[in-house]
């Protein structure tokens, strides 16, 4: 089974969760600014077993907020986090690996928020550099399109 199968179908997103809006550059910039503040907090939090879940959660929130800005830039709004990931993948099919990692982050973040489950330290250690790379990648997509 491909990794793509783990990401929601775009037709479902279009039908139920995505709507067209006017591009709002001020709102977009404000969201990016807050995401960068959250990134600063994630990077400055001391890595311990007790903090790793919150660090990964912060990285996911940064990526999610940047994806919100990415959709805004393209005149779209989503009521569903999974559709943010799907839009990113739909527009950038060569980033399947990155889309799948964002989806994994979302899964862990939901397990943390709804069930109180810790995010494994090794997930963070194995993927921290990728989190940073994905953030830069989305920022470039926002600025260059």
PyMOL commands that set and color helices and strands:
alter all, ss='L'
color gray80, all
select helices_A, chain A and resi 3-6+10-16+25-44+52-73+81-91+93-115+121-144
alter helices_A, ss='H'
color red, helices_A
select strands_A, chain A and resi 18-20+76-78
alter strands_A, ss='S'
color yellow, strands_A
deselect
rebuild
show_as cartoon
